[in-house]
Amino acid sequence: SMLIWRDGADYLLQLPLALCEPIRKKLAMYVLRAKVKVSDAGDEIVCLGLSGTNAAEILSTLFDNLPQQTYDTSSNDNSSLIKLGDNRYQITATPARALEIWQQASLKAQVVSSAGWDWLNIRAGIPVILPQTQEQFVAQMVNFEVIGGVSFKKGCYPGQEIVARMQHLGKPKRRMYLAHIDSDMTPQPGSELHSADMEGQSSGMIVNATVAPGGGYDVLAVVHIASHDAHPIHLDSLAGARLQFQPPPYPLP
């Protein structure tokens, strides 16, 4: 999974660092006759996130125009701005410009670690596929068709037949849910989930997890729908910490 946007004549693709080089090599295999180069831009661009009720007010002093719709972008002064949701924006800039933005924005905003941004992603129901969870989910299991993460109008791509068949002819048996876990151990992406109805088999998997501001951990978890609806779900084993499911951040089909 990745966030992709236009940058002049180029496209920028944002994904976890551990996957950048493998995905770069994979995409390069598909560059045939076009004059296209796929390269790592990690040393050229800095990403900053800004969220909160006064985010737009702060950014209006740094950018001439603010994007109005989710995933719209605006650019100026060696930097770009992407609207990720209500009161939530991502800034991409050259290192020098990013430092200027940081210094000005931090006068009016509280600085937090990247874990805070990860938490906002989880609360928004936006999954990030990591090496531990690659090849584990069909697109609908992680709600990609709900959040605009898969298109049913584009041409061929690996796995298209399975994704299209589930969308038009079938129904997913698993869905991704938002949950909270009170545990002394940090839940890890790829950790199995268990419920009494699955007879020793896994009933789901942790997609993403991070520390919650009030203690414990907030997670995105893919779970068998039938198990979620009728049984307690536990981390690692039936004796493990129980998942406390939260209201979904968006309507599920």
Summary of the structure (lengths in Angstrom):
residues: 253
radius of gyration: 19.8
end to end distance: 20.9
largest distance: 58.6
contacts: 674
relative contact order: 0.12
helix: 26%
strand: 26%
